[in-house]
Amino acid sequence: MLKCAEILFWGSVALTMIACTPRVEVAAPEKPITINLNVKIDHEIRLKVDKDLDEVLSKDSGLF
């Protein structure tokens, strides 16, 4: 009788462990992935201002 109870116990433990195994599912999203890049580029404007300042502050301008 004890042997039958031990087999039943270990069988239920094994079934519990099998039932609790994690399941990983990899699926593609339904909507496409979009990346929104709101980047302000003002390099050209700064370059123009720097050139204007160089002209104003040059030695030939007679400002200093």
CHARMM-style PDB file with segment names, atoms N, HN, CA, C and O in Angstrom:
ATOM      1  N   MET     1       0.822  -1.193   0.000  1.00  0.00      PROA
ATOM      2  CA  MET     1       0.000   0.000   0.000  1.00  0.00      PROA
ATOM      3  C   MET     1       0.868   1.259   0.000  1.00  0.00      PROA
ATOM      4  O   MET     1       0.556   2.224  -0.698  1.00  0.00      PROA
ATOM      5  N   LEU     2       1.952   1.258   0.774  1.00  0.00      PROA
ATOM      6  HN  LEU     2       2.206   0.475   1.340  1.00  0.00      PROA
ATOM      7  CA  LEU     2       2.845   2.407   0.856  1.00  0.00      PROA
ATOM      8  C   LEU     2       3.540   2.652  -0.480  1.00  0.00      PROA
ATOM      9  O   LEU     2       3.747   3.799  -0.876  1.00  0.00      PROA
ATOM     10  N   LYS     3       3.899   1.578  -1.168  1.00  0.00      PROA
ATOM     11  HN  LYS     3       3.731   0.646  -0.847  1.00  0.00      PROA
ATOM     12  CA  LYS     3       4.560   1.700  -2.469  1.00  0.00      PROA
ATOM     13  C   LYS     3       3.612   2.341  -3.493  1.00  0.00      PROA
ATOM     14  O   LYS     3       4.053   3.150  -4.310  1.00  0.00      PROA
ATOM     15  N   CYS     4       2.351   2.002  -3.463  1.00  0.00      PROA
ATOM     16  HN  CYS     4       1.993   1.345  -2.799  1.00  0.00      PROA
ATOM     17  CA  CYS     4       1.356   2.567  -4.377  1.00  0.00      PROA
ATOM     18  C   CYS     4       1.166   4.064  -4.118  1.00  0.00      PROA
ATOM     19  O   CYS     4       1.032   4.849  -5.057  1.00  0.00      PROA
ATOM     20  N   ALA     5       1.155   4.454  -2.843  1.00  0.00      PROA
ATOM     21  HN  ALA     5       1.264   3.817  -2.080  1.00  0.00      PROA
ATOM     22  CA  ALA     5       0.999   5.862  -2.491  1.00  0.00      PROA
ATOM     23  C   ALA     5       2.225   6.664  -2.922  1.00  0.00      PROA
ATOM     24  O   ALA     5       2.101   7.812  -3.351  1.00  0.00      PROA
ATOM     25  N   GLU     6       3.416   6.055  -2.807  1.00  0.00      PROA
ATOM     26  HN  GLU     6       3.517   5.123  -2.459  1.00  0.00      PROA
ATOM     27  CA  GLU     6       4.649   6.735  -3.218  1.00  0.00      PROA
ATOM     28  C   GLU     6       4.664   6.937  -4.731  1.00  0.00      PROA
ATOM     29  O   GLU     6       5.057   8.001  -5.210  1.00  0.00      PROA
ATOM     30  N   ILE     7       4.247   5.944  -5.471  1.00  0.00      PROA
ATOM     31  HN  ILE     7       3.928   5.080  -5.082  1.00  0.00      PROA
ATOM     32  CA  ILE     7       4.199   6.057  -6.932  1.00  0.00      PROA
ATOM     33  C   ILE     7       3.170   7.117  -7.335  1.00  0.00      PROA
ATOM     34  O   ILE     7       3.414   7.909  -8.245  1.00  0.00      PROA
ATOM     35  N   LEU     8       2.044   7.130  -6.668  1.00  0.00      PROA
ATOM     36  HN  LEU     8       1.846   6.487  -5.928  1.00  0.00      PROA
ATOM     37  CA  LEU     8       1.018   8.125  -6.952  1.00  0.00      PROA
ATOM     38  C   LEU     8       1.507   9.533  -6.630  1.00  0.00      PROA
ATOM     39  O   LEU     8       1.232  10.472  -7.378  1.00  0.00      PROA
ATOM     40  N   PHE     9       2.234   9.685  -5.515  1.00  0.00      PROA
ATOM     41  HN  PHE     9       2.457   8.923  -4.907  1.00  0.00      PROA
ATOM     42  CA  PHE     9       2.773  10.994  -5.135  1.00  0.00      PROA
ATOM     43  C   PHE     9       3.772  11.497  -6.180  1.00  0.00      PROA
ATOM     44  O   PHE     9       3.664  12.630  -6.649  1.00  0.00      PROA
ATOM     45  N   TRP    10       4.747  10.653  -6.543  1.00  0.00      PROA
ATOM     46  HN  TRP    10       4.835   9.733  -6.162  1.00  0.00      PROA
ATOM     47  CA  TRP    10       5.757  11.083  -7.513  1.00  0.00      PROA
ATOM     48  C   TRP    10       5.148  11.290  -8.896  1.00  0.00      PROA
ATOM     49  O   TRP    10       5.623  12.132  -9.658  1.00  0.00      PROA
ATOM     50  N   GLY    11       4.128  10.553  -9.222  1.00  0.00      PROA
ATOM     51  HN  GLY    11       3.742   9.869  -8.603  1.00  0.00      PROA
ATOM     52  CA  GLY    11       3.435  10.763 -10.495  1.00  0.00      PROA
ATOM     53  C   GLY    11       2.728  12.103 -10.531  1.00  0.00      PROA
ATOM     54  O   GLY    11       2.758  12.800 -11.545  1.00  0.00      PROA
ATOM     55  N   SER    12       2.084  12.468  -9.418  1.00  0.00      PROA
ATOM     56  HN  SER    12       2.059  11.902  -8.594  1.00  0.00      PROA
ATOM     57  CA  SER    12       1.413  13.769  -9.372  1.00  0.00      PROA
ATOM     58  C   SER    12       2.422  14.910  -9.376  1.00  0.00      PROA
ATOM     59  O   SER    12       2.159  15.963  -9.957  1.00  0.00      PROA
ATOM     60  N   VAL    13       3.588  14.713  -8.728  1.00  0.00      PROA
ATOM     61  HN  VAL    13       3.802  13.858  -8.256  1.00  0.00      PROA
ATOM     62  CA  VAL    13       4.644  15.733  -8.760  1.00  0.00      PROA
ATOM     63  C   VAL    13       5.148  15.909 -10.190  1.00  0.00      PROA
ATOM     64  O   VAL    13       5.342  17.038 -10.640  1.00  0.00      PROA
ATOM     65  N   ALA    14       5.360  14.817 -10.901  1.00  0.00      PROA
ATOM     66  HN  ALA    14       5.202  13.899 -10.535  1.00  0.00      PROA
ATOM     67  CA  ALA    14       5.836  14.884 -12.284  1.00  0.00      PROA
ATOM     68  C   ALA    14       4.812  15.577 -13.183  1.00  0.00      PROA
ATOM     69  O   ALA    14       5.186  16.394 -14.024  1.00  0.00      PROA
ATOM     70  N   LEU    15       3.540  15.263 -13.018  1.00  0.00      PROA
ATOM     71  HN  LEU    15       3.237  14.599 -12.335  1.00  0.00      PROA
ATOM     72  CA  LEU    15       2.506  15.913 -13.826  1.00  0.00      PROA
ATOM     73  C   LEU    15       2.411  17.399 -13.515  1.00  0.00      PROA
ATOM     74  O   LEU    15       2.184  18.210 -14.413  1.00  0.00      PROA
ATOM     75  N   THR    16       2.583  17.759 -12.251  1.00  0.00      PROA
ATOM     76  HN  THR    16       2.767  17.101 -11.522  1.00  0.00      PROA
ATOM     77  CA  THR    16       2.550  19.169 -11.869  1.00  0.00      PROA
ATOM     78  C   THR    16       3.723  19.924 -12.488  1.00  0.00      PROA
ATOM     79  O   THR    16       3.560  21.045 -12.970  1.00  0.00      PROA
ATOM     80  N   MET    17       4.890  19.316 -12.476  1.00  0.00      PROA
ATOM     81  HN  MET    17       5.022  18.405 -12.085  1.00  0.00      PROA
ATOM     82  CA  MET    17       6.067  19.966 -13.054  1.00  0.00      PROA
ATOM     83  C   MET    17       5.918  20.117 -14.569  1.00  0.00      PROA
ATOM     84  O   MET    17       6.340  21.126 -15.134  1.00  0.00      PROA
ATOM     85  N   ILE    18       5.332  19.137 -15.219  1.00  0.00      PROA
ATOM     86  HN  ILE    18       4.990  18.317 -14.760  1.00  0.00      PROA
ATOM     87  CA  ILE    18       5.125  19.232 -16.664  1.00  0.00      PROA
ATOM     88  C   ILE    18       4.103  20.319 -16.979  1.00  0.00      PROA
ATOM     89  O   ILE    18       4.256  21.045 -17.961  1.00  0.00      PROA
ATOM     90  N   ALA    19       3.073  20.437 -16.163  1.00  0.00      PROA
ATOM     91  HN  ALA    19       2.949  19.847 -15.365  1.00  0.00      PROA
ATOM     92  CA  ALA    19       2.029  21.425 -16.402  1.00  0.00      PROA
ATOM     93  C   ALA    19       2.513  22.844 -16.152  1.00  0.00      PROA
ATOM     94  O   ALA    19       1.946  23.787 -16.704  1.00  0.00      PROA
ATOM     95  N   CYS    20       3.548  23.022 -15.336  1.00  0.00      PROA
ATOM     96  HN  CYS    20       4.009  22.256 -14.888  1.00  0.00      PROA
ATOM     97  CA  CYS    20       4.025  24.356 -14.973  1.00  0.00      PROA
ATOM     98  C   CYS    20       5.218  24.816 -15.801  1.00  0.00      PROA
ATOM     99  O   CYS    20       5.817  25.842 -15.478  1.00  0.00      PROA
ATOM    100  N   THR    21       5.576  24.107 -16.837  1.00  0.00      PROA
ATOM    101  HN  THR    21       5.089  23.274 -17.099  1.00  0.00      PROA
ATOM    102  CA  THR    21       6.712  24.538 -17.637  1.00  0.00      PROA
ATOM    103  C   THR    21       6.344  25.807 -18.389  1.00  0.00      PROA
ATOM    104  O   THR    21       5.245  25.906 -18.936  1.00  0.00      PROA
ATOM    105  N   PRO    22       7.249  26.777 -18.421  1.00  0.00      PROA
ATOM    106  CA  PRO    22       6.943  28.034 -19.112  1.00  0.00      PROA
ATOM    107  C   PRO    22       6.919  27.834 -20.623  1.00  0.00      PROA
ATOM    108  O   PRO    22       7.633  26.994 -21.170  1.00  0.00      PROA
ATOM    109  N   ARG    23       6.088  28.618 -21.271  1.00  0.00      PROA
ATOM    110  HN  ARG    23       5.507  29.300 -20.827  1.00  0.00      PROA
ATOM    111  CA  ARG    23       5.959  28.552 -22.719  1.00  0.00      PROA
ATOM    112  C   ARG    23       6.308  29.922 -23.290  1.00  0.00      PROA
ATOM    113  O   ARG    23       5.719  30.933 -22.908  1.00  0.00      PROA
ATOM    114  N   VAL    24       7.257  29.944 -24.195  1.00  0.00      PROA
ATOM    115  HN  VAL    24       7.736  29.122 -24.505  1.00  0.00      PROA
ATOM    116  CA  VAL    24       7.680  31.183 -24.828  1.00  0.00      PROA
ATOM    117  C   VAL    24       7.185  31.166 -26.265  1.00  0.00      PROA
ATOM    118  O   VAL    24       7.434  30.223 -27.015  1.00  0.00      PROA
ATOM    119  N   GLU    25       6.479  32.230 -26.631  1.00  0.00      PROA
ATOM    120  HN  GLU    25       6.277  32.997 -26.021  1.00  0.00      PROA
ATOM    121  CA  GLU    25       5.946  32.321 -27.981  1.00  0.00      PROA
ATOM    122  C   GLU    25       6.469  33.594 -28.639  1.00  0.00      PROA
ATOM    123  O   GLU    25       6.329  34.688 -28.092  1.00  0.00      PROA
ATOM    124  N   VAL    26       7.063  33.444 -29.801  1.00  0.00      PROA
ATOM    125  HN  VAL    26       7.177  32.556 -30.245  1.00  0.00      PROA
ATOM    126  CA  VAL    26       7.577  34.585 -30.545  1.00  0.00      PROA
ATOM    127  C   VAL    26       6.662  34.808 -31.739  1.00  0.00      PROA
ATOM    128  O   VAL    26       6.478  33.922 -32.573  1.00  0.00      PROA
ATOM    129  N   ALA    27       6.093  36.006 -31.807  1.00  0.00      PROA
ATOM    130  HN  ALA    27       6.242  36.726 -31.129  1.00  0.00      PROA
ATOM    131  CA  ALA    27       5.185  36.316 -32.906  1.00  0.00      PROA
ATOM    132  C   ALA    27       5.496  37.716 -33.431  1.00  0.00      PROA
ATOM    133  O   ALA    27       5.889  38.604 -32.676  1.00  0.00      PROA
ATOM    134  N   ALA    28       5.316  37.890 -34.709  1.00  0.00      PROA
ATOM    135  HN  ALA    28       4.997  37.168 -35.323  1.00  0.00      PROA
ATOM    136  CA  ALA    28       5.539  39.197 -35.328  1.00  0.00      PROA
ATOM    137  C   ALA    28       4.367  40.119 -34.985  1.00  0.00      PROA
ATOM    138  O   ALA    28       3.225  39.664 -34.907  1.00  0.00      PROA
ATOM    139  N   PRO    29       4.642  41.411 -34.779  1.00  0.00      PROA
ATOM    140  CA  PRO    29       3.540  42.327 -34.474  1.00  0.00      PROA
ATOM    141  C   PRO    29       2.635  42.518 -35.686  1.00  0.00      PROA
ATOM    142  O   PRO    29       3.061  42.373 -36.832  1.00  0.00      PROA
ATOM    143  N   GLU    30       1.386  42.843 -35.406  1.00  0.00      PROA
ATOM    144  HN  GLU    30       1.040  42.960 -34.476  1.00  0.00      PROA
ATOM    145  CA  GLU    30       0.425  43.047 -36.491  1.00  0.00      PROA
ATOM    146  C   GLU    30       0.679  44.360 -37.223  1.00  0.00      PROA
ATOM    147  O   GLU    30       0.550  44.429 -38.445  1.00  0.00      PROA
ATOM    148  N   LYS    31       1.042  45.404 -36.474  1.00  0.00      PROA
ATOM    149  HN  LYS    31       1.147  45.348 -35.481  1.00  0.00      PROA
ATOM    150  CA  LYS    31       1.322  46.703 -37.075  1.00  0.00      PROA
ATOM    151  C   LYS    31       2.824  46.856 -37.274  1.00  0.00      PROA
ATOM    152  O   LYS    31       3.602  46.336 -36.472  1.00  0.00      PROA
ATOM    153  N   PRO    32       3.247  47.549 -38.313  1.00  0.00      PROA
ATOM    154  CA  PRO    32       4.691  47.749 -38.508  1.00  0.00      PROA
ATOM    155  C   PRO    32       5.267  48.677 -37.436  1.00  0.00      PROA
ATOM    156  O   PRO    32       4.567  49.532 -36.893  1.00  0.00      PROA
ATOM    157  N   ILE    33       6.529  48.493 -37.151  1.00  0.00      PROA
ATOM    158  HN  ILE    33       7.097  47.799 -37.592  1.00  0.00      PROA
ATOM    159  CA  ILE    33       7.213  49.324 -36.170  1.00  0.00      PROA
ATOM    160  C   ILE    33       7.597  50.636 -36.837  1.00  0.00      PROA
ATOM    161  O   ILE    33       8.244  50.633 -37.884  1.00  0.00      PROA
ATOM    162  N   THR    34       7.204  51.758 -36.241  1.00  0.00      PROA
ATOM    163  HN  THR    34       6.678  51.761 -35.391  1.00  0.00      PROA
ATOM    164  CA  THR    34       7.558  53.065 -36.786  1.00  0.00      PROA
ATOM    165  C   THR    34       8.452  53.786 -35.790  1.00  0.00      PROA
ATOM    166  O   THR    34       8.230  53.736 -34.580  1.00  0.00      PROA
ATOM    167  N   ILE    35       9.455  54.447 -36.314  1.00  0.00      PROA
ATOM    168  HN  ILE    35       9.636  54.488 -37.297  1.00  0.00      PROA
ATOM    169  CA  ILE    35      10.374  55.231 -35.505  1.00  0.00      PROA
ATOM    170  C   ILE    35      10.208  56.685 -35.917  1.00  0.00      PROA
ATOM    171  O   ILE    35      10.483  57.048 -37.061  1.00  0.00      PROA
ATOM    172  N   ASN    36       9.762  57.512 -34.989  1.00  0.00      PROA
ATOM    173  HN  ASN    36       9.539  57.218 -34.059  1.00  0.00      PROA
ATOM    174  CA  ASN    36       9.510  58.912 -35.269  1.00  0.00      PROA
ATOM    175  C   ASN    36      10.740  59.710 -34.829  1.00  0.00      PROA
ATOM    176  O   ASN    36      11.066  59.753 -33.642  1.00  0.00      PROA
ATOM    177  N   LEU    37      11.408  60.332 -35.774  1.00  0.00      PROA
ATOM    178  HN  LEU    37      11.144  60.298 -36.737  1.00  0.00      PROA
ATOM    179  CA  LEU    37      12.593  61.125 -35.470  1.00  0.00      PROA
ATOM    180  C   LEU    37      12.276  62.599 -35.678  1.00  0.00      PROA
ATOM    181  O   LEU    37      12.274  63.095 -36.804  1.00  0.00      PROA
ATOM    182  N   ASN    38      12.013  63.277 -34.595  1.00  0.00      PROA
ATOM    183  HN  ASN    38      12.015  62.874 -33.680  1.00  0.00      PROA
ATOM    184  CA  ASN    38      11.800  64.718 -34.657  1.00  0.00      PROA
ATOM    185  C   ASN    38      13.126  65.395 -34.320  1.00  0.00      PROA
ATOM    186  O   ASN    38      13.407  65.699 -33.161  1.00  0.00      PROA
ATOM    187  N   VAL    39      13.920  65.621 -35.337  1.00  0.00      PROA
ATOM    188  HN  VAL    39      13.691  65.374 -36.278  1.00  0.00      PROA
ATOM    189  CA  VAL    39      15.253  66.182 -35.159  1.00  0.00      PROA
ATOM    190  C   VAL    39      15.304  67.521 -35.875  1.00  0.00      PROA
ATOM    191  O   VAL    39      14.952  67.625 -37.050  1.00  0.00      PROA
ATOM    192  N   LYS    40      15.739  68.526 -35.163  1.00  0.00      PROA
ATOM    193  HN  LYS    40      16.025  68.441 -34.209  1.00  0.00      PROA
ATOM    194  CA  LYS    40      15.869  69.849 -35.763  1.00  0.00      PROA
ATOM    195  C   LYS    40      17.330  70.039 -36.150  1.00  0.00      PROA
ATOM    196  O   LYS    40      18.224  69.943 -35.309  1.00  0.00      PROA
ATOM    197  N   ILE    41      17.559  70.307 -37.414  1.00  0.00      PROA
ATOM    198  HN  ILE    41      16.833  70.385 -38.097  1.00  0.00      PROA
ATOM    199  CA  ILE    41      18.917  70.500 -37.906  1.00  0.00      PROA
ATOM    200  C   ILE    41      19.075  71.972 -38.265  1.00  0.00      PROA
ATOM    201  O   ILE    41      18.424  72.477 -39.180  1.00  0.00      PROA
ATOM    202  N   ASP    42      19.950  72.650 -37.531  1.00  0.00      PROA
ATOM    203  HN  ASP    42      20.479  72.240 -36.788  1.00  0.00      PROA
ATOM    204  CA  ASP    42      20.167  74.067 -37.784  1.00  0.00      PROA
ATOM    205  C   ASP    42      21.652  74.373 -37.943  1.00  0.00      PROA
ATOM    206  O   ASP    42      22.101  75.477 -37.633  1.00  0.00      PROA
ATOM    207  N   HSD    43      22.397  73.413 -38.418  1.00  0.00      PROA
ATOM    208  HN  HSD    43      22.032  72.517 -38.671  1.00  0.00      PROA
ATOM    209  CA  HSD    43      23.835  73.589 -38.596  1.00  0.00      PROA
ATOM    210  C   HSD    43      24.142  74.664 -39.644  1.00  0.00      PROA
ATOM    211  O   HSD    43      25.067  75.457 -39.469  1.00  0.00      PROA
ATOM    212  N   GLU    44      23.385  74.688 -40.701  1.00  0.00      PROA
ATOM    213  HN  GLU    44      22.634  74.044 -40.843  1.00  0.00      PROA
ATOM    214  CA  GLU    44      23.628  75.650 -41.771  1.00  0.00      PROA
ATOM    215  C   GLU    44      23.404  77.081 -41.271  1.00  0.00      PROA
ATOM    216  O   GLU    44      24.160  77.983 -41.635  1.00  0.00      PROA
ATOM    217  N   ILE    45      22.409  77.295 -40.469  1.00  0.00      PROA
ATOM    218  HN  ILE    45      21.796  76.563 -40.173  1.00  0.00      PROA
ATOM    219  CA  ILE    45      22.111  78.629 -39.939  1.00  0.00      PROA
ATOM    220  C   ILE    45      23.252  79.103 -39.054  1.00  0.00      PROA
ATOM    221  O   ILE    45      23.675  80.256 -39.147  1.00  0.00      PROA
ATOM    222  N   ARG    46      23.743  78.234 -38.208  1.00  0.00      PROA
ATOM    223  HN  ARG    46      23.399  77.298 -38.133  1.00  0.00      PROA
ATOM    224  CA  ARG    46      24.868  78.605 -37.336  1.00  0.00      PROA
ATOM    225  C   ARG    46      26.120  78.912 -38.153  1.00  0.00      PROA
ATOM    226  O   ARG    46      26.883  79.815 -37.811  1.00  0.00      PROA
ATOM    227  N   LEU    47      26.321  78.184 -39.198  1.00  0.00      PROA
ATOM    228  HN  LEU    47      25.701  77.450 -39.476  1.00  0.00      PROA
ATOM    229  CA  LEU    47      27.483  78.410 -40.049  1.00  0.00      PROA
ATOM    230  C   LEU    47      27.402  79.779 -40.707  1.00  0.00      PROA
ATOM    231  O   LEU    47      28.412  80.476 -40.805  1.00  0.00      PROA
ATOM    232  N   LYS    48      26.223  80.173 -41.157  1.00  0.00      PROA
ATOM    233  HN  LYS    48      25.403  79.607 -41.077  1.00  0.00      PROA
ATOM    234  CA  LYS    48      26.053  81.489 -41.763  1.00  0.00      PROA
ATOM    235  C   LYS    48      26.278  82.596 -40.741  1.00  0.00      PROA
ATOM    236  O   LYS    48      26.911  83.604 -41.055  1.00  0.00      PROA
ATOM    237  N   VAL    49      25.775  82.425 -39.532  1.00  0.00      PROA
ATOM    238  HN  VAL    49      25.261  81.606 -39.277  1.00  0.00      PROA
ATOM    239  CA  VAL    49      25.966  83.427 -38.485  1.00  0.00      PROA
ATOM    240  C   VAL    49      27.438  83.531 -38.121  1.00  0.00      PROA
ATOM    241  O   VAL    49      27.950  84.632 -37.925  1.00  0.00      PROA
ATOM    242  N   ASP    50      28.128  82.390 -38.029  1.00  0.00      PROA
ATOM    243  HN  ASP    50      27.711  81.495 -38.188  1.00  0.00      PROA
ATOM    244  CA  ASP    50      29.551  82.414 -37.713  1.00  0.00      PROA
ATOM    245  C   ASP    50      30.340  83.144 -38.794  1.00  0.00      PROA
ATOM    246  O   ASP    50      31.268  83.885 -38.472  1.00  0.00      PROA
ATOM    247  N   LYS    51      29.999  82.957 -40.056  1.00  0.00      PROA
ATOM    248  HN  LYS    51      29.245  82.355 -40.317  1.00  0.00      PROA
ATOM    249  CA  LYS    51      30.703  83.654 -41.136  1.00  0.00      PROA
ATOM    250  C   LYS    51      30.440  85.156 -41.065  1.00  0.00      PROA
ATOM    251  O   LYS    51      31.350  85.956 -41.278  1.00  0.00      PROA
ATOM    252  N   ASP    52      29.200  85.542 -40.766  1.00  0.00      PROA
ATOM    253  HN  ASP    52      28.460  84.892 -40.593  1.00  0.00      PROA
ATOM    254  CA  ASP    52      28.890  86.964 -40.638  1.00  0.00      PROA
ATOM    255  C   ASP    52      29.654  87.590 -39.477  1.00  0.00      PROA
ATOM    256  O   ASP    52      30.163  88.703 -39.604  1.00  0.00      PROA
ATOM    257  N   LEU    53      29.741  86.903 -38.368  1.00  0.00      PROA
ATOM    258  HN  LEU    53      29.327  85.999 -38.265  1.00  0.00      PROA
ATOM    259  CA  LEU    53      30.489  87.433 -37.224  1.00  0.00      PROA
ATOM    260  C   LEU    53      31.974  87.541 -37.541  1.00  0.00      PROA
ATOM    261  O   LEU    53      32.630  88.495 -37.122  1.00  0.00      PROA
ATOM    262  N   ASP    54      32.506  86.577 -38.274  1.00  0.00      PROA
ATOM    263  HN  ASP    54      31.973  85.802 -38.615  1.00  0.00      PROA
ATOM    264  CA  ASP    54      33.915  86.661 -38.661  1.00  0.00      PROA
ATOM    265  C   ASP    54      34.166  87.898 -39.525  1.00  0.00      PROA
ATOM    266  O   ASP    54      35.200  88.552 -39.389  1.00  0.00      PROA
ATOM    267  N   GLU    55      33.219  88.218 -40.415  1.00  0.00      PROA
ATOM    268  HN  GLU    55      32.379  87.686 -40.525  1.00  0.00      PROA
ATOM    269  CA  GLU    55      33.386  89.395 -41.257  1.00  0.00      PROA
ATOM    270  C   GLU    55      33.310  90.678 -40.435  1.00  0.00      PROA
ATOM    271  O   GLU    55      34.069  91.614 -40.688  1.00  0.00      PROA
ATOM    272  N   VAL    56      32.418  90.736 -39.466  1.00  0.00      PROA
ATOM    273  HN  VAL    56      31.803  89.976 -39.261  1.00  0.00      PROA
ATOM    274  CA  VAL    56      32.266  91.934 -38.648  1.00  0.00      PROA
ATOM    275  C   VAL    56      33.476  92.118 -37.740  1.00  0.00      PROA
ATOM    276  O   VAL    56      33.944  93.240 -37.548  1.00  0.00      PROA
ATOM    277  N   LEU    57      33.977  91.037 -37.188  1.00  0.00      PROA
ATOM    278  HN  LEU    57      33.596  90.126 -37.343  1.00  0.00      PROA
ATOM    279  CA  LEU    57      35.070  91.134 -36.223  1.00  0.00      PROA
ATOM    280  C   LEU    57      36.446  90.992 -36.859  1.00  0.00      PROA
ATOM    281  O   LEU    57      37.439  90.888 -36.138  1.00  0.00      PROA
ATOM    282  N   SER    58      36.536  90.985 -38.169  1.00  0.00      PROA
ATOM    283  HN  SER    58      35.730  91.070 -38.755  1.00  0.00      PROA
ATOM    284  CA  SER    58      37.836  90.840 -38.815  1.00  0.00      PROA
ATOM    285  C   SER    58      38.670  92.115 -38.611  1.00  0.00      PROA
ATOM    286  O   SER    58      38.132  93.171 -38.277  1.00  0.00      PROA
ATOM    287  N   LYS    59      39.953  92.004 -38.812  1.00  0.00      PROA
ATOM    288  HN  LYS    59      40.390  91.147 -39.084  1.00  0.00      PROA
ATOM    289  CA  LYS    59      40.861  93.131 -38.599  1.00  0.00      PROA
ATOM    290  C   LYS    59      40.658  94.228 -39.644  1.00  0.00      PROA
ATOM    291  O   LYS    59      40.954  95.396 -39.389  1.00  0.00      PROA
ATOM    292  N   ASP    60      40.150  93.847 -40.823  1.00  0.00      PROA
ATOM    293  HN  ASP    60      39.910  92.899 -41.030  1.00  0.00      PROA
ATOM    294  CA  ASP    60      39.957  94.816 -41.895  1.00  0.00      PROA
ATOM    295  C   ASP    60      38.693  95.658 -41.715  1.00  0.00      PROA
ATOM    296  O   ASP    60      38.526  96.661 -42.410  1.00  0.00      PROA
ATOM    297  N   SER    61      37.808  95.276 -40.809  1.00  0.00      PROA
ATOM    298  HN  SER    61      37.944  94.462 -40.245  1.00  0.00      PROA
ATOM    299  CA  SER    61      36.545  95.995 -40.699  1.00  0.00      PROA
ATOM    300  C   SER    61      36.724  97.334 -40.012  1.00  0.00      PROA
ATOM    301  O   SER    61      35.860  98.199 -40.160  1.00  0.00      PROA
ATOM    302  N   GLY    62      37.789  97.552 -39.275  1.00  0.00      PROA
ATOM    303  HN  GLY    62      38.491  96.850 -39.154  1.00  0.00      PROA
ATOM    304  CA  GLY    62      38.020  98.816 -38.607  1.00  0.00      PROA
ATOM    305  C   GLY    62      37.184  98.986 -37.343  1.00  0.00      PROA
ATOM    306  O   GLY    62      37.105 100.085 -36.795  1.00  0.00      PROA
ATOM    307  N   LEU    63      36.571  97.926 -36.887  1.00  0.00      PROA
ATOM    308  HN  LEU    63      36.635  97.033 -37.332  1.00  0.00      PROA
ATOM    309  CA  LEU    63      35.741  98.008 -35.678  1.00  0.00      PROA
ATOM    310  C   LEU    63      36.600  98.169 -34.437  1.00  0.00      PROA
ATOM    311  O   LEU    63      36.222  98.894 -33.517  1.00  0.00      PROA
ATOM    312  N   PHE    64      37.736  97.513 -34.394  1.00  0.00      PROA
ATOM    313  HN  PHE    64      38.043  96.924 -35.142  1.00  0.00      PROA
ATOM    314  CA  PHE    64      38.632  97.618 -33.232  1.00  0.00      PROA
ATOM    315  C   PHE    64      39.894  98.363 -33.588  1.00  0.00      PROA
ATOM    316  OT1 PHE    64      40.764  98.547 -32.737  1.00  0.00      PROA
TER     317      PHE     64
END
